[in-house]
């Protein structure tokens, strides 16, 4: 189009230092798993610290701070595992697949491409539907359906064994229901 300037590489200069915007974006993409690991560990520490302020109204073996602390510890361990994995792969000179995925955008049109390109938004929408589904369908059915759909979405680019996905989803949902209702004596919608 006449009158438009061609796109150029954005560069910032300050006191003899230059910053190439595209290089900065590539650097962030290269270290995104490392950054995510540190953010996860930091968030786990905040959750663990904050759970100490939960008021105890009844003296029981497992207080109300047990589950948040357990979640925080698991998050911290997973964040540390992500950091260690990424540091080891960076030392070998091959950062994880984030750089490869960034260099090859998904081609094509249609619903499946839209889902692949926006998997995070689809996951959030699916979680919202799951929250609504628990009250309408009950914990067992809603959890099983959620896990089947979400596992299928996560395996879009791979060969899927639907029987294994259904068995895993139903088994895990049933085990969680049994754990909460029979062992921990927590009521769940049936």
N, C-alpha and C positions, 0 to 999 in steps of 0.2 A: 504494500500500500504506500502511496506517496505521502510523505510528511511524517512517517513513523521512523523512529530510529531503530537500527538493528540491535538485537539483544547482545549485551556484552558481559563479560565476566566481571562481577562486582569485586572491587579491590578497595580495601581501606588502608590508608597510610597514616602513621602517627609516629613522629619522632624517629624517623629512619626505619621503623618496622612496618612491614606490609602484611596484610591479612587477605588471603584469597578466599572469598566466600564459598566457592565451590569446593575448595580444598577443606574448609572447615566442616561443611556438610558431609563430605566423604570421611573425614576424621571421626565425626560423631557417629556415622553409620558403622564405621569399623569398630568402634569401642562401645556400641550400644548395649551389648550384653554385659560388659564390665560395669557400665554406668547403672544398668538395671539391677545388677547384683548389689552394688553399694547402696542404691536407694532402697532395695528390699531389706537389707540388713539394718539400715537406719530406721525404716518404718517398723521393723520388728522390735527394735530397742525402744522406740516410743510407745508401742502397744504394750510391751512388757512392763515398762515403767508406769504407764497410765493405769494398768490393771491393778496395781497396788493400792489405788485410791477407791476401789469399789467397796461400798459399805457391806458389812456382813450383818444380816439380821438374825440369822439362826446359826448356831455353832454345829457344823457338820464336818465330816471328813474331807469332802470336796467342797470348798467354798465357791462363791460366785466368781472369784478371780482365777479359778483353775483353767477353764477353757480359753480365755484370752491369753493367759500365760503359755499354755500348751501351743496355741496357734502361733504366738510370737516366737517361741523356741523353734518350731518347725519352719516358720518363715525365715528365721535367721540361719538355720542350717542349710536350707535350700539356696538362700542368697549367697552364703559362703561357698557352697558347691558350684554355683554359677560363676563366682569370681575366680575360684581355683581353676575350673575348666577353661575359662577364657584366658587367664594368664598363661596356662600351659599351652594353649593353642597359639597365642601370640608369640610365645618364645619359640615355637616350632616354625613360625613365620606364616601360618595359615589361620587367620582369624575365622571364627565360625561363619556359617553360611549367610550371615547378614549382608556382607559385601557382595556375594554372588547374587543374592536375591535383589539387591538394590540395582545391580547393573543390568538385569534382564527383567524389564517390566512385563506384566502379563498381557498377552495379545488376545484379540478376539472381542466379541460382543455377546451379550446375552446374560441371562440370570446367573449362570455359574461363574462367569468372569466377574460379575458385579459382587457376588458373594465372596469370591477369592480375594478381590481387591479390598473389601471392607469387612474382613472377618471379625475384627474387634467390635464393630458396630453391630454386626449380626449376633455376636455372642452376648452383648449387652441386651439386645432385644429378646433373645432367647431366654436370658435370665429373668427378664421382666415377665415373659409369658409363663415361665416356671413358677414364679412367685404367685401369679394369679391362678395357675393350674393346681397348686397345692390345696388351695381352699375349695376348688371345684371338684377335682378328681381324687384328692387324697395324696398322702406322701408317697406311697408305694408306686402308684400308677404314674403320677407326675414326675417322680424322680427317674423312673425307668424310661419314660418317653424322652425326658430331657437328656439323659445320658446317651440314648440311642442316637438322637438327632445331633447332639454336640460331638460325639465320637465320629459320626459319619462326616460331619463338617471338617473336623480336624484331619481326617484322612482323605481329603478330596483328591489329592495328587497321587494317592497310593492305591494299590489293590486292597479291597476291603472284604473281610470275611463276615458277612452279615449275621450268620448264626452265632459266631463268637461274640460279636458286638451285643446282640440281644441277650445271650446268656450272661455275659459280663455285667451288663446294665441291670438285669433283673436280679442277679446274685448279689451285686454290691448294694442295690437299694434294699433288698430283703435283709442283708446283714446289718446295714445301718439302722433299719427299722427295729430289728431285734435288739441291737445294742442299746438304742435309746429307750425303747419301751420296756424291755425285759430286764436289762442290766442296770441302766441308769434311772429307770422309772420316770422318764420324761414322756408326757403325752404328746403324740403327734396326730395330725388329722389322718383318719383312715380313709 
